Amino acid sequence: ASTEMTYVSRRPICIVINETGLAASQVAFEKACNPNSRIQLASDYFSCSSTESSLAMGEDAASRIAGVLDKI
């Protein structure tokens, strides 16, 4: 057996340069999603693809799902 990775470094701060209008598209997409659904998207499509953004999006989706399940 071999070790492929032993350390993950997370950078909480970064600067992302996106195309004009991307933030507005993200807001429109998020408004179109049902916050009361048991199915929540966890994606870093609208952000820079990094471990930190993926983790943050996953945590946000899990939090929304937990809130919905608490109401059931």
Secondary structure, DSSP 8 states (H G I E B T S, - for coil): -----------S-------TTHHHHHHHHHHHS-TT-S------TTS---HHHHHHHHHHHHHHHHHHHHH-
